[in-house]
Amino acid sequence: MNHDDENELFSRLEKEISADSSPDSGGEVVDLDKARSARAQSADSRAAESPDSTRAGSGDSEDTESADPDKTVLVDRPAPASAGPGYLGRLRSARRRDVVPVWLRSVSELKTATAWVARHYTHSAGYHALRSPVYAARLTLQAPVGAAKFIGSTLRWVTDAEGAPVRAAAVRREDAGEYLALSRKRDGRVRLRSIITVLAMFFGIGTALAIYVLAPGWLQAISVGALVAALGFNGRRADAPVINRAVEMPKATKLTSDIVLRALGALGIAPINQAQAKGRDGFEFTAPITRDGPGWRAEGNLPYGVTVTDVIERRDKLASGLRRPLGCVWPEAVPDEHTGRLVLWVGDQDMSSTKKPKWPLLTSGSVDLFKPVPYGTDQRGRWVNVTLMYIAGVIGAIPRMGKTFLLRLLLLMAALDARAELHTYDMKGTGDLDPVGNAVSHRHAAGDDDESIQYALNDFRALREELRRRTKVIRSLPRDICPESKVTSALADKRSLGLHPIVIGVDECQVLFEHPDYGKEFEEIATDLVKRGPATGIVLLLATQRPDAKALPTGISANASARWCLKVMGQLENDMVLGTSAYKRGVRATMFSWGDKGIHYFVGEGSDARIVGSVYVDGPTADAIGARARKAREKAGLLSGYALGEEPQTAETSYDLLADILAVVPAKEAKAWSETVVARLAELRPDTYEGWEPDGLAAALKPHGISTIQVGRRVDGKVVNRRGIARTDITTAIAECDGKRDAS
C-alpha cells in the first residue's frame, strides 16, 4: 500500500469517527417491515423510471456497477396476479381424498373385516359364558365383604366422618368461633342424613317383604341375585378382578405430532436438528395424523435437502425414537411427490408377528392365472394381489429369509389352475418344491447332479421350441379371436391350440446359469423366455440367494416385470432384484431385519414398490394344496408328465447340427461369421433354425467342444472382425463322433 492510499484511508476513518461522535447521531429504532416495504417501493420506482436498464449491453452494465458498486440487486420481484396456474388449473391437478375408504370399497376386505369382528365377539361371548359360574361364585364369596363396606360407608356418611379432620384442625388452632360454626353445620347435616337413611331403610325393608310375599319365584331369584352381585362387586379387590379378559388387546401408544417430532429429532440429521434448535418443528405435517388400518399414519414434508431415504437408512433409530418395535415402523416415500415427502406408518404390532387373515385358497377354491390372486398382506393387513400371467418374475434374498417358500407359494397358486402346465426345478435339492412337483408338475427335478442338469437342459430346449411354435400359432389366428396377439384365458381353454399356461419355477437358478458347460445355453434360452414368453403364455419364475450379474444375468433381470426382494445385504443385490436405482429411490430391502421372514418388497401389478408379508404355507399344508390341485387335474383329464410317472421323450432329433453347418458352409470357405451361418441354416431348415441368433449357435456348439472365434472380413476396404466358426473345427468334431461310434 502506498502513502496516498494510507492518507485516504486515515481521512475516511476520521470522517466516520467524527460523524459517530456528533451530538445529533442519537440512536433510532427502525421498523424493519416498513424499511423493507419502502426499499421495495423505491426499487420498483427506479425500475419503472428506467425500463430499458435490464436490457442494457455489457458496456452499460459495467458503467452501472462502477458508478454504484454497493447497489443491491433485487432477485425476487412481486409475482403478477396471472403468474402460475389459475384456479381451474389448480383444481385439475388437485388430489382428492377418497370419500369412501378403500377397505369399504373392497368386497374381500369388507368380508375379512366383518369376519374378524364376528369371530372376536363370538369368542368373547363363549369365553365369558363358560366362566359365568366361576364369576357367580366369586361374587357370592365377596358379598359379605361388600355388605360390610356398604354399611361402613353409610355410617361414615350419616355421621359426617369426612368433616372430622377439618373440625380437629379448628380444635388444634383453638379457634372457638370456627369450631362452633362447623359443629352447627355438622349437626344439621347429620340430622338430614339420618332422616334420609331411616326412610331408605324402611322403604328397602318394605320392598323386600313385598317381593318375598307377593312376587313369583323367578323375580325373587333375580332380586336376590342382583343384590348379591352388587354386594360382591362392591367387595372386590383391586388385585383380584371378578371377570377376566377374553382377548388381550395389543397396547399401542397413540401417535402424536410431539412423538413424531421427537423421533425425527433423534435421527441425527443436521437440517432437522438445526430447525428444532431454533424453535421450529423440522417437519411440516401436510395432513392430520389418522388411524390407517391397525396403525397410525403421518404424512409431511422433511426440511429442504433431506430425503426420505435419509430417514429409511435410520429406521432403527426412528423406531427407538418412537419407542416401538422395529417391525412396527415403516417410513415410505410418496412416488408422485418430491423426494422429501415422508409417509410414516406405525403399526400396533410387529408385522412379522401379526396374525394374518386366513388365505382364501388355503382349504378350497381354484385360480384363474389371468386374474389377480391374493398372496400376502401389506403392513395395514390388506390383501395384495398378483397376476401370474404376462410376467417373468425374479425372487432374491439372503438364505433363510423365506425365498423358497415364496416361490413354492406362487407355484401352488399356479397349480390351482388346472389348465397350467408346471415345470419345477429345485436346484438346492432339499425337496422344498416336491409338494408341487410330485403332485402336478409336467417336468420336475431336484439337485444339481449331472442327470438333473441334463434333464433341465433338455426341457429348456423343448420349451424354446414350444415358444417358437406358439408364436406361429398366435400369428396365424384371426384378429377377432386374438386381437392383441397374445394368449388370453379364452384361448387357453381351447386345448386344440395348445396355448395353455406354462409356469416354470427354478429355485437357486444360479446353479443353471453358472454351469461350466451349459450355463451360456441356459442363459440364452431363459433370456428368450423372459422376453417373448409372457405374451405366449409362458411364465418364468427364478429364485436365487445370490442376486448378482452371474446368478441373474442382465438380460433376465432387466426384463423381469415382477420382482420380489426379501432381505438382502447390499445396494448391488437390492438393485439387481428390484431394478436399477431402486436403492436411491428409497426402495431398500436392506432395511428388513433377520426376524422379517417372508416380508419383502414387491414390484409389479402396475404399481410402485410395496412392502408385503407373504402367506406362510408349511410343508403339510403345501402337500394338502398340491393334492387338491392334482385331484382337479385328474377330474379334468389334464394330469401329465412327471406327475403321472412318464419319462420325457428323448427321441433323436431329425437334424444334425454339425452336418447342416457343413452343408451351408462350403469347403472353399474356411471361416464364416456366425450371423451368416445362422441365416443360411434358417434357409436350409426354417422349422428348426428360424429365430436362431449367433449366441444361440455358440451355445449349441459348446456341448460338441466347439468354440467361436474371431473372423475378419474386408468390408468396403476395411477389416471387420466378428464372432464366427472355423470349418475345420466342425469336421474335426464330426470325425471324433464317428470314431467314438466305431469304437463302440
Secondary structure, 3 states (H helix, E strand, C coil): CCHHHHHHHHHHHHHHHHHHCCCCCCCCCCCHHHHHHHHHHHHHHHHHHCCCHHHCCHHHHHHHHHHCCCCCCCCCCCCCCCCCCCHHHHHHHCCCCCCCCHHHHCHHHHHHHHHHHHHHHHHHHHHHHHCHHHHHHHHHHHHHHHHHHHHHHHHHHHCCHHHHHHHHHHHHHCCHHHHHHHHHHHHHHHHHHHHHHHHHHHHHHHHHHHHHHHCCHHHHHHHHHHHHHHHHHHCCECCECCCCCCCCCCCCCCCCHHHHHHHHHCCCCHHHHHHHHCCCCCCEECCCCEECCCEEEEEEECCCCCCHHHHHCCHHHHHHHHCCCHHHEEEEECCCCCCCEEEEEEECCCCCCCCCCCCCCCCCCCCCCCCCEEEEECCCCCEEEECCCCCCEEEECCCCCCHHHHHHHHHHHHHCCCCCEEEEEECCCCCCCHHHHHHHCCEEEECCCHHHHHHHHHHHHHHHHHHHHHHHHHHHCCCCCCCCCCCCHHHHHCHHHCCCCEEEEEECCHHHHCCCCCHHHHHHHHHHHHHHCHHHCEEEEEEECCCCCCCCCHHHHCCCCEEEECCCCCHHHHHHHHCCCCCCCCCCHHHCCCCCCCEEEEEECCEEEEEEEECCCCHHHHHHHHHHHHHHHHHHCCCCHHHHCCCCCCCCCCCCHHHHHHHHCCCCCCEEEHHHHHHHHHHHCHHHHCCCCHHHHHHHHHHHCCCCEEEEEEECCEEEEEEEEEHHHHHHHHHHHHHHHHHC
